Amino acid sequence: MQPSEFVNSAEYWERRYAKGGNSGAGSRGRHAEFKAEVLNRFVSEQGIESVIEFGCGDGEQLALAAYPRYLGFDVSPTTLSNTMAKFEADASKSFALYDPERFSDRAGFVTADLALSLDVIFHLTEVKVYERHLEHVFGAARRHVILYTSDADDPGLDAEFAPHIRHHPVLSDVEKHYPEWRLAERIENPHPWSAEDEEGSISDFFIYERVTPN
């Protein structure tokens, strides 16, 4: 997709998947293995019984996961249909289409021990969509939130040739708007992006725990 064709983040991913694209390098190879190692260990050690993920993508990362019960949301109908089919025989997994503009759970039905956002936030180019994403992720978590993302205060698009990337000051925004949550741990990526390793990741793990009763 050429930069001039970019409309918004949801449209970008639907068109990408509809054309046969995937969730990207972050959900494959060494990056997927690193993420699965951290997440599966955390779920086991913390006794996590349920997981909600905002942005399940093509399911490649999910295939490495060991979650007792799982609900995956995604904005792309195309990839959601494919991912549902991939896990059709797995009774521990549920899926639903996610529209941040039409998602409200004030009654608290959509909740889990752990809520995830993995390699999603820096793809949210619209500030309101980013803000709603954080609201929904933290709103769905009873005990823990894990964000796997960049953390940078860059109000503009990343570059002319990457219109689908926009960095956000995640740590300061969470501290400001979600005081009931505490950053318990930051796990740096062992394969960070650099000029020498352009296949490296721009994301680190930010693990939050609730400090006030739910």
N, C-alpha and C positions, 0 to 999 in steps of 0.2 A: 504494500500500500504506500503510495507516494504521500509526502507531507501535505500536499494540497488537498488530498482526499480525506484528511482527518476531520471528523465531525465531533465526536465526544468519546469518552472512554468506553462506554457500554457498546456503542456502535462499532468502535474499532475492534473489540474482541469478538463480537458476533460475526463481523465480516471476515476476520482472520480465521476463525474456526470454520465458517461456512466454506471458505476456500481451501480447506484441508490443513490449515495450520494447527499448531499445538500450543501448549502453555508456556513453552520456552525452555531454555537451558536450565533454569532454576529448578525444574521438576524432573530432571534427568541426570544420570551419571553421578559424579562425585558430589554435586550439590544436593541431589535428592537423597543420597546415602547419608550425608551429614545431617540433613534435616530430620530424616527418619530416626537416626540414632539418638538425637537430642529429644525429639518428641516422644518416642516410644519409651525411653528411659524415664522421662518426666511423668508420663501417664502411669507407669508401673510404680514408681517411687511414691507418688502422691496419692495413689489409690483412686485415680480418676475413673469414674464409671460412665460418663457421657461427655461427648465432644460435639460442638457446633463449629463449622468452618464457613466463613464468608469468603467465597471464591475458591470453590473446589476444582475448577478447571477441568482438564481432560482426564483426571483420575490417576495419572501416572504416579504422583506423590502419594496419593491415598492408597495405592496398591502396596506400598511399603509400610503402611501404618498398622499398628496393633491397638485399636480403640475398641472397647467393649460395646459401646453404642455410639452412632455417628449420624449427624444431620449435616448435609452439605448444601450450601446455597451457591448459585452462580447467576450472573446477569445474561449469559448467552444461552438461548434456547437450544442452539445446535449442539454445543458441547455438553449441556446438561442431559440431553436425550442420549447422547453417546455414552456418557459416564453412567447414567442409570442402566443402560443396557449392559455395560461392562460388569456391573455389580448386581445384576438382576437376581442372581442366586444367593446373594448374601443378605440374610435376614437381619443383620445387625446394622445395616446402613439405609438411611432415608435421604431423599433429595427434594429440593424445591427451587423454583425459579425465584430469583431475587431482583426486586425493583426498589432501589433505595427511596424513590419518590412515593412509593405506594406500600411501604412497610411500616406498620405500627403494631407494637405489642405492649401496650400500656398495662394489660392484664397479666403479663408475665408468663404466657404459655410457652414461648420460645426460649427455653433456658437449658443450660448444661453446666456441669462442673467446670468445664474448660471451653473457652471460645478462642478460635484461631483466625489469624489473618496472615497469610504467608505469601510474600512477594506480590502483594496487591496494592498497598498504599501508594507506592511511587508510580503506579499506573493510573491513579485517580487524578486526572488533570483538572477537574472542576473542584473548587474549594468547597462548595456546598455538598457535593457528593462525598468528598473526603470527610467532612465533618459528620455527615450522617453515618458514614461507614464506622467511624469511631464510636458514635452514639449507639449503633446497633450491636457492634461487637462487645463493648463493655456492658451494654444493657442485657445481653444474653448470657453473661458469665456469672455463675454463682460463687466460684472460688478463685479461678485463675483466668488470666488472659495472656496469650502468647502472640506477640507481633514479630514478624520476620520481615524487616524492611530497612530502608535507608533512614537516616535522620539528618536532615539538612534544611536550612532556611533559605530556600530558593524559590521566590515567588513566580518565576517564569518557567516556561517550558525548558527542558534540559538542553535541547539543541535543535537546530533546524531539521536535522535528520532523525530526531527521536521525539516526535510530537506526542507520543503516547506515554512519555515519562515526565513526571513533575515531582520533585522532592518536596517534603513537608517537614516542619519542625515538630516531629512526633512527640519527642520526650517532653518538651515544654508545653505542648498542647494538652497532653494527658495530665501532666502535673497541674495545669491550670483548671481544666474542666472536669477532671475526675479525681478529686481529692480523696475519695474513699478507696483509691487504689494506690499501691506502693510498688515501685520498681524493685523487685527482689533480686534480679540477676540480669546481667547482660553477657551474652556469649558471643564473642567475636567470630566471624567467619574464618575458617582456616584457609580458605581459598578466595581472598579478596580481589576485587577488580584492580588492575593496574595496567600501565602501558605495556608491561611485559607479559601480562596475562589478561588479555581482553575477554577471555571466557570466564574470568573470575566473577564473583558476585558482589553487588553493592549492598547486600543486606547483612544485618546481624540479628541475633535473637534478643528480644526484650521481653522478659518474663515478669508479669505483674501478679500480685496477690491482693485480695481484698482485705482491707484493714478495719472496715466497719461492718456490722451485721447486715446481711442482705435482706 
